[in-house]
């Protein structure tokens, strides 16, 4: 199984740190930290992929969550595009 995501981020000030998490059902499956040095009001896409092995059979729900980890220094908004795909190989 391959999960891929791209999220367009707009930062207002300084550098922003955004923690991206992929949840499978109710638990965290994958996390990655995007650390970018952006100037005032700059848009930039963030992309990442992960592979899963030994995924139990049946239906699973997946969620993509983004959290700003340094909100005192910065605010970041998801401005798009946002894509989140899953490919399953058997």
C-alpha positions as CSV (number, residue, x, y, z in Angstrom):
1,X,0.0,0.0,0.0
2,X,1.3,3.5,-0.9
3,X,0.0,6.7,0.6
4,X,0.9,10.1,-0.9
5,X,-0.1,13.6,0.0
6,X,0.5,17.1,-1.2
7,X,-0.6,20.2,0.7
8,X,-0.2,23.8,-0.3
9,X,0.9,25.8,2.7
10,X,0.9,29.6,3.1
11,X,3.1,31.0,5.9
12,X,2.6,34.5,7.2
13,X,5.8,35.2,9.0
14,X,9.3,33.6,9.5
15,X,9.7,29.8,9.3
16,X,6.9,27.4,10.0
17,X,7.0,23.9,11.3
18,X,4.0,21.7,10.3
19,X,3.6,18.2,11.6
20,X,1.7,16.0,9.2
21,X,0.1,12.8,10.5
22,X,-1.7,10.0,8.7
23,X,-4.1,8.1,10.8
24,X,-5.4,4.7,10.0
25,X,-8.7,3.9,11.7
26,X,-8.0,5.4,15.2
27,X,-4.2,5.3,15.4
28,X,-1.3,7.3,14.0
29,X,0.2,5.4,11.1
30,X,2.9,7.9,9.9
31,X,4.2,11.3,10.8
32,X,6.6,13.7,9.2
33,X,7.7,17.3,10.1
34,X,7.9,19.9,7.4
35,X,10.3,22.7,8.3
36,X,10.5,25.4,5.7
37,X,12.2,28.8,5.7
38,X,9.6,31.1,4.2
39,X,9.4,34.8,3.9
40,X,6.4,37.0,4.5
41,X,3.3,35.5,2.8
42,X,4.7,32.8,0.6
43,X,2.9,29.8,-0.7
44,X,4.7,26.4,-1.1
45,X,3.6,22.8,-1.6
46,X,4.7,20.1,0.8
47,X,4.7,16.5,-0.6
48,X,5.4,13.2,1.1
49,X,4.8,9.5,0.7
50,X,4.9,6.4,2.8
51,X,4.4,2.7,2.2
52,X,2.6,0.2,4.5
53,X,3.2,-3.5,4.7
54,X,1.3,-6.2,6.5
55,X,-1.9,-4.1,6.6
56,X,-4.7,-6.2,8.0
57,X,-7.5,-7.1,5.5
58,X,-10.8,-5.3,5.5
59,X,-12.0,-1.7,5.5
60,X,-9.8,1.0,6.9
61,X,-10.3,4.7,7.1
62,X,-7.4,7.1,6.6
63,X,-7.1,10.8,7.7
64,X,-4.5,13.4,6.9
65,X,-3.9,15.9,9.8
66,X,-1.7,18.9,9.8
67,X,-0.6,20.7,13.0
68,X,1.5,23.9,13.4
69,X,4.1,23.1,16.0
70,X,5.5,26.6,16.5
71,X,2.3,28.7,16.6
72,X,3.8,31.5,18.7
73,X,6.2,32.3,16.0
74,X,4.0,31.7,13.0
75,X,0.7,30.9,11.5
76,X,0.3,28.6,8.5
77,X,-2.8,28.0,6.4
78,X,-3.6,25.2,4.0
79,X,-4.3,27.0,0.8
80,X,-4.3,24.1,-1.6
81,X,-4.1,22.1,-3.5
82,X,-4.6,19.3,-1.1
83,X,-4.3,15.7,-2.5
84,X,-4.3,12.5,-0.5
85,X,-4.2,9.2,-2.3
86,X,-3.9,5.5,-1.4
87,X,-2.9,2.8,-3.8
88,X,-3.3,-0.8,-2.7
89,X,-1.3,-3.6,-4.4
90,X,-2.0,-7.3,-3.9
